[in-house]
Each structure stands twice: as C-alpha cells, then as structure tokens.
Amino acid sequence: MPYWLTASEMALRIARREVSAREVVAGTLARLETVNPALNAVVQRMDAAALAAAEEVDRAVARGEDVGPLAGVPVTVKVNVDQAGQVTSNGLRTQAMLVAAT
C-alpha cells in the first residue's frame, strides 16, 4: 500500500476489499522502519497491537459489517496522550515508567 495515499483513500480501499487492513499496517510499519531511525518520531512502537487490530478490521469487513469511516487506517498517538496500559512519558525521562490507568 503506497504510504502517500490519504487516510480516506486507504480506508476506501480497505472497505472495498481492494487491500486488507493488515497489508496497510504492514506497509506502514515497513515505511516506519525505513524513516524513523533518522526522525525518531515514533518512540513507542506497538506493532503487534496494530497488526491485531488490523486483522479484526479485516474480519469485520469480510462479515459485511460497517467498520466506520477510517477503520484499518494506521495512526500514531503522541506519548502525552493517555492510553490505558501504555507508558505516558510526556517525553520526560522521569516519567519513563508512568503507565496510564485509563
């Protein structure tokens, strides 16, 4: 999946089953491997969770369910936004082990 597509274009292709959400996520992770070492934009990777979520989207699409307008489109969340069970360091070394409760 070309990384330069818009989120809307990716979502439409997933909904039409032209490409799987898993393929989109895998392609995004491959691109991240290429560019992130120089950028260090993503400091906490959640590859397994992203792939698992993509596979659930693919199953829902296969069942004909309405998956929502951006289902399967990869996103990143900054480390200053709480995600239950994930580190919320706010970019501070002193908070490197601060895990969000909710």
N, CA and C atoms as a LAMMPS dump frame, in Angstrom:
ITEM: TIMESTEP
0
ITEM: NUMBER OF ATOMS
306
ITEM: BOX BOUNDS ff ff ff
-5.0000000000000000e+02 5.0000000000000000e+02
-5.0000000000000000e+02 5.0000000000000000e+02
-5.0000000000000000e+02 5.0000000000000000e+02
ITEM: ATOMS id mol type element x y z
1 1 1 N 0.849 -1.177 0
2 1 2 C 0 0 0
3 1 3 C 0.891 1.235 0
4 2 1 N 0.722 2.077 -0.971
5 2 2 C 1.533 3.296 -1.021
6 2 3 C 1.296 4.179 0.196
7 3 1 N 2.378 4.577 0.846
8 3 2 C 2.278 5.369 2.06
9 3 3 C 1.791 6.783 1.795
10 4 1 N 1.828 7.237 0.569
11 4 2 C 1.445 8.609 0.266
12 4 3 C -0.058 8.781 0.056
13 5 1 N -0.822 7.696 0.085
14 5 2 C -2.275 7.82 -0.027
15 5 3 C -2.83 8.538 1.2
16 6 1 N -3.925 9.236 1.006
17 6 2 C -4.578 9.873 2.147
18 6 3 C -5.269 8.808 2.991
19 7 1 N -5.606 9.179 4.21
20 7 2 C -6.327 8.264 5.094
21 7 3 C -7.655 7.856 4.465
22 8 1 N -8.329 8.796 3.84
23 8 2 C -9.618 8.495 3.193
24 8 3 C -9.454 7.492 2.062
25 9 1 N -8.404 7.653 1.273
26 9 2 C -8.154 6.713 0.175
27 9 3 C -7.827 5.32 0.701
28 10 1 N -7.015 5.244 1.745
29 10 2 C -6.7 3.945 2.344
30 10 3 C -7.97 3.277 2.864
31 11 1 N -8.773 4.04 3.605
32 11 2 C -9.999 3.494 4.185
33 11 3 C -10.949 2.99 3.099
34 12 1 N -11.071 3.727 2.025
35 12 2 C -11.951 3.317 0.93
36 12 3 C -11.465 2.01 0.303
37 13 1 N -10.178 1.887 0.092
38 13 2 C -9.627 0.654 -0.487
39 13 3 C -9.802 -0.539 0.454
40 14 1 N -9.693 -0.292 1.751
41 14 2 C -9.924 -1.362 2.725
42 14 3 C -11.392 -1.777 2.702
43 15 1 N -12.291 -0.796 2.733
44 15 2 C -13.729 -1.085 2.733
45 15 3 C -14.154 -1.831 1.474
46 16 1 N -13.53 -1.5 0.353
47 16 2 C -13.846 -2.178 -0.921
48 16 3 C -13.138 -3.519 -1.067
49 17 1 N -12.299 -3.849 -0.082
50 17 2 C -11.518 -5.082 -0.061
51 17 3 C -10.507 -5.155 -1.213
52 18 1 N -10.057 -3.982 -1.643
53 18 2 C -9.002 -3.911 -2.655
54 18 3 C -7.656 -4.21 -2.014
55 19 1 N -7.57 -3.954 -0.731
56 19 2 C -6.372 -4.212 0.059
57 19 3 C -6.851 -4.512 1.478
58 20 1 N -6.115 -5.321 2.197
59 20 2 C -6.512 -5.622 3.567
60 20 3 C -5.928 -4.583 4.522
61 21 1 N -6.6 -4.429 5.637
62 21 2 C -6.079 -3.532 6.671
63 21 3 C -4.713 -4.019 7.134
64 22 1 N -4.555 -5.34 7.191
65 22 2 C -3.262 -5.894 7.611
66 22 3 C -2.148 -5.489 6.642
67 23 1 N -2.442 -5.513 5.344
68 23 2 C -1.446 -5.091 4.355
69 23 3 C -1.091 -3.614 4.526
70 24 1 N -2.093 -2.8 4.809
71 24 2 C -1.856 -1.371 5.006
72 24 3 C -0.962 -1.151 6.221
73 25 1 N -1.292 -1.824 7.322
74 25 2 C -0.491 -1.664 8.545
75 25 3 C 0.923 -2.202 8.334
76 26 1 N 1.036 -3.359 7.711
77 26 2 C 2.364 -3.931 7.463
78 26 3 C 3.205 -2.991 6.592
79 27 1 N 2.586 -2.399 5.591
80 27 2 C 3.293 -1.446 4.744
81 27 3 C 3.72 -0.203 5.498
82 28 1 N 2.853 0.244 6.386
83 28 2 C 3.169 1.411 7.208
84 28 3 C 4.32 1.105 8.163
85 29 1 N 4.296 -0.082 8.755
86 29 2 C 5.384 -0.474 9.654
87 29 3 C 6.705 -0.596 8.898
88 30 1 N 6.651 -1.079 7.67
89 30 2 C 7.87 -1.169 6.859
90 30 3 C 8.413 0.228 6.562
91 31 1 N 7.526 1.149 6.249
92 31 2 C 7.949 2.529 5.993
93 31 3 C 8.532 3.148 7.264
94 32 1 N 7.919 2.857 8.399
95 32 2 C 8.419 3.344 9.678
96 32 3 C 9.831 2.841 9.935
97 33 1 N 10.083 1.587 9.614
98 33 2 C 11.432 1.018 9.767
99 33 3 C 12.444 1.807 8.948
100 34 1 N 12.032 2.26 7.795
101 34 2 C 12.929 2.978 6.888
102 34 3 C 13.231 4.389 7.358
103 35 1 N 12.205 5.127 7.76
104 35 2 C 12.394 6.553 8.021
105 35 3 C 12.549 6.929 9.497
106 36 1 N 12.019 6.115 10.4
107 36 2 C 12.039 6.515 11.801
108 36 3 C 13.434 6.588 12.432
109 37 1 N 14.397 5.762 12.045
110 37 2 C 15.716 5.907 12.676
111 37 3 C 16.293 7.326 12.54
112 38 1 N 16.038 7.974 11.438
113 38 2 C 16.554 9.334 11.249
114 38 3 C 15.676 10.379 11.943
115 39 1 N 14.393 10.084 12.068
116 39 2 C 13.461 11.063 12.632
117 39 3 C 13.225 10.896 14.13
118 40 1 N 13.209 9.654 14.572
119 40 2 C 12.834 9.311 15.95
120 40 3 C 11.485 9.916 16.318
121 41 1 N 10.551 9.874 15.37
122 41 2 C 9.216 10.435 15.595
123 41 3 C 8.341 9.49 16.4
124 42 1 N 8.53 8.202 16.236
125 42 2 C 7.747 7.207 16.972
126 42 3 C 8.687 6.567 17.987
127 43 1 N 8.427 6.855 19.26
128 43 2 C 9.334 6.376 20.302
129 43 3 C 8.811 5.129 21.014
130 44 1 N 7.538 4.84 20.854
131 44 2 C 6.95 3.657 21.477
132 44 3 C 6.138 2.922 20.426
133 45 1 N 6.699 1.861 19.903
134 45 2 C 6.031 1.1 18.843
135 45 3 C 5.11 0.055 19.443
136 46 1 N 4.01 -0.16 18.757
137 46 2 C 3.019 -1.151 19.176
138 46 3 C 2.621 -1.996 17.97
139 47 1 N 3.625 -2.565 17.314
140 47 2 C 3.411 -3.298 16.068
141 47 3 C 2.409 -4.437 16.215
142 48 1 N 2.578 -5.262 17.237
143 48 2 C 1.699 -6.425 17.405
144 48 3 C 0.252 -5.992 17.611
145 49 1 N 0.045 -4.963 18.414
146 49 2 C -1.313 -4.468 18.648
147 49 3 C -1.916 -3.886 17.369
148 50 1 N -1.106 -3.184 16.601
149 50 2 C -1.595 -2.604 15.343
150 50 3 C -1.987 -3.697 14.358
151 51 1 N -1.164 -4.717 14.247
152 51 2 C -1.476 -5.825 13.331
153 51 3 C -2.708 -6.592 13.793
154 52 1 N -2.852 -6.792 15.091
155 52 2 C -4.032 -7.491 15.62
156 52 3 C -5.303 -6.686 15.359
157 53 1 N -5.237 -5.385 15.555
158 53 2 C -6.398 -4.528 15.289
159 53 3 C -6.758 -4.555 13.804
160 54 1 N -5.746 -4.545 12.949
161 54 2 C -5.981 -4.599 11.506
162 54 3 C -6.665 -5.909 11.117
163 55 1 N -6.225 -6.992 11.71
164 55 2 C -6.836 -8.286 11.404
165 55 3 C -8.298 -8.327 11.841
166 56 1 N -8.614 -7.676 12.957
167 56 2 C -10.014 -7.605 13.396
168 56 3 C -10.841 -6.779 12.415
169 57 1 N -10.282 -5.698 11.911
170 57 2 C -10.973 -4.902 10.899
171 57 3 C -11.223 -5.756 9.659
172 58 1 N -10.225 -6.499 9.238
173 58 2 C -10.395 -7.36 8.054
174 58 3 C -11.503 -8.388 8.267
175 59 1 N -11.574 -8.964 9.451
176 59 2 C -12.643 -9.942 9.742
177 59 3 C -14.017 -9.264 9.704
178 60 1 N -14.111 -8.07 10.268
179 60 2 C -15.377 -7.339 10.269
180 60 3 C -15.798 -6.96 8.849
181 61 1 N -14.863 -6.513 8.049
182 61 2 C -15.157 -6.178 6.649
183 61 3 C -15.634 -7.426 5.912
184 62 1 N -14.985 -8.549 6.148
185 62 2 C -15.375 -9.806 5.492
186 62 3 C -16.786 -10.231 5.891
187 63 1 N -17.206 -9.896 7.121
188 63 2 C -18.559 -10.222 7.581
189 63 3 C -19.586 -9.225 7.065
190 64 1 N -19.119 -8.169 6.393
191 64 2 C -20.027 -7.169 5.857
192 64 3 C -20.465 -6.122 6.861
193 65 1 N -19.758 -6.021 7.962
194 65 2 C -20.101 -5.051 8.991
195 65 3 C -19.672 -3.644 8.601
196 66 1 N -20.386 -2.659 9.134
197 66 2 C -19.986 -1.263 8.972
198 66 3 C -18.841 -1.017 9.954
199 67 1 N -17.66 -0.812 9.445
200 67 2 C -16.476 -0.689 10.299
201 67 3 C -16.105 0.752 10.615
202 68 1 N -16.796 1.686 10.061
203 68 2 C -16.501 3.092 10.326
204 68 3 C -15.669 3.709 9.222
205 69 1 N -15.614 5.025 9.19
206 69 2 C -15.003 5.72 8.057
207 69 3 C -13.49 5.597 7.922
208 70 1 N -12.773 5.324 8.995
209 70 2 C -11.313 5.246 8.912
210 70 3 C -10.772 3.918 9.443
211 71 1 N -11.609 2.91 9.488
212 71 2 C -11.194 1.604 10.009
213 71 3 C -10.034 1.046 9.2
214 72 1 N -9.012 0.599 9.905
215 72 2 C -7.857 -0.014 9.274
216 72 3 C -6.751 0.953 8.91
217 73 1 N -7.009 2.246 9.052
218 73 2 C -6.006 3.255 8.72
219 73 3 C -5.078 3.439 9.92
220 74 1 N -3.781 3.227 9.737
221 74 2 C -2.84 3.366 10.852
222 74 3 C -2.733 4.815 11.331
223 75 1 N -2.578 4.956 12.635
224 75 2 C -2.372 6.274 13.241
225 75 3 C -1.29 6.154 14.31
226 76 1 N -0.742 7.266 14.67
227 76 2 C 0.154 7.309 15.826
228 76 3 C -0.487 8.213 16.864
229 77 1 N -0.143 7.953 18.12
230 77 2 C -0.639 8.755 19.226
231 77 3 C 0.578 9.232 20.004
232 78 1 N 0.64 10.514 20.224
233 78 2 C 1.775 11.092 20.948
234 78 3 C 1.828 10.558 22.374
235 79 1 N 3.029 10.425 22.923
236 79 2 C 3.196 9.83 24.25
237 79 3 C 2.702 10.723 25.391
238 80 1 N 2.086 11.852 25.081
239 80 2 C 1.491 12.665 26.137
240 80 3 C -0.027 12.48 26.188
241 81 1 N -0.535 11.52 25.44
242 81 2 C -1.954 11.196 25.455
243 81 3 C -2.105 9.838 26.128
244 82 1 N -2.873 9.801 27.205
245 82 2 C -3.043 8.554 27.948
246 82 3 C -3.739 7.486 27.104
247 83 1 N -3.143 6.296 27.124
248 83 2 C -3.733 5.099 26.542
249 83 3 C -3.617 4.023 27.611
250 84 1 N -4.727 3.499 28.053
251 84 2 C -4.732 2.533 29.155
252 84 3 C -3.691 1.444 28.93
253 85 1 N -2.852 1.242 29.942
254 85 2 C -1.849 0.187 29.898
255 85 3 C -0.571 0.54 29.162
256 86 1 N -0.477 1.754 28.654
257 86 2 C 0.706 2.175 27.905
258 86 3 C 1.442 3.278 28.66
259 87 1 N 2.737 3.374 28.424
260 87 2 C 3.546 4.424 29.044
261 87 3 C 3.111 5.788 28.512
262 88 1 N 2.972 6.734 29.407
263 88 2 C 2.648 8.118 29.056
264 88 3 C 3.75 8.996 29.624
265 89 1 N 4.879 9.007 28.949
266 89 2 C 6.069 9.675 29.485
267 89 3 C 6.074 11.181 29.298
268 90 1 N 5.255 11.681 28.413
269 90 2 C 5.276 13.107 28.083
270 90 3 C 6.661 13.553 27.625
271 91 1 N 7.458 12.609 27.16
272 91 2 C 8.796 12.904 26.686
273 91 3 C 9.809 13.142 27.792
274 92 1 N 9.444 12.824 29.022
275 92 2 C 10.325 13.073 30.163
276 92 3 C 10.924 11.766 30.679
277 93 1 N 12.222 11.769 30.898
278 93 2 C 12.879 10.563 31.445
279 93 3 C 12.329 10.203 32.819
280 94 1 N 11.964 11.199 33.605
281 94 2 C 11.449 10.943 34.948
282 94 3 C 10.096 10.245 34.928
283 95 1 N 9.405 10.269 33.794
284 95 2 C 8.111 9.617 33.674
285 95 3 C 8.171 8.401 32.755
286 96 1 N 9.354 7.885 32.527
287 96 2 C 9.547 6.79 31.582
288 96 3 C 8.783 5.523 31.955
289 97 1 N 8.406 5.381 33.216
290 97 2 C 7.686 4.191 33.653
291 97 3 C 6.246 4.509 34.06
292 98 1 N 5.761 5.688 33.741
293 98 2 C 4.407 6.101 34.096
294 98 3 C 3.41 5.462 33.132
295 99 1 N 2.661 4.496 33.623
296 99 2 C 1.701 3.767 32.798
297 99 3 C 0.314 4.333 33.058
298 100 1 N -0.384 4.651 31.981
299 100 2 C -1.726 5.23 32.092
300 100 3 C -2.72 4.178 32.578
301 101 1 N -3.561 4.594 33.517
302 101 2 C -4.594 3.707 34.038
303 101 3 C -5.814 3.679 33.124
304 102 1 N -6.136 4.81 32.518
305 102 2 C -7.295 4.885 31.623
306 102 3 C -6.969 5.66 30.387
